[in-house]
Amino acid sequence: MLHGEAGWWKERFEVADVDHNGLLNFTELRDFLHPEDSDNKETLKWMLRDRLKRKDDEKDGKMNFNEFVDHVYGTYETYMTFETHGGSIPSPKEEFFQLDVNKDKFLSPEELIPILSYIYPGELAYAKYFTCFFMNEADDNGDRKLTLKEMLDHESVFYSTVHADGHQESDDEHDEL
């Protein structure tokens, strides 16, 4: 069953309902609403199974190397390039074979968990991404620590992430008088 189809929400609810009482407590509701940030391994596997269904070109229930390259590796590579400051990143083949723990030449949802935050980023992944971004932009001396001076010297970096909606106002263009 694909996203939005009859039964999809029920299945998602049942996976989030860890104690199977038909009710969601705070943690279960968080996992239901934001499965990408869950600590529940079953929720993570369900989310990855759902993702795999949409990326499974051959409709065989498995992710082969070509599907990995076409649908997963690009996103992974983008985040890794930023995180490593353009450093060494495993090739698609290297990453695929490292993830393929059982060496069956297919990736299961369980085998994709190590790169989950790269292929299905949640709020925590975005927080990590922006922290790296701020550090890369404002850390003048390269010590991987920001001083107040560095932050003030690069205040536009911090403000531009808040006001990056394309509707910036310039204080110079007010025509009230």
Secondary structure, DSSP 8 states (H G I E B T S, - for coil): --TTSTTHHHHHHHHH-TT-SS---HHHHHHHH-GGG---HHHHHHHHHHHHHHH-TT-SSSB-HHHHIIIIIHHHHHHHHHHTTT-----HHHHHHHH-TT-SSSB-HHHHGGGHHHHS--HHHHHHHHHHHHHHHH-TT-SS---HHHHHHTHHHHHHHHS-SS----GGG----
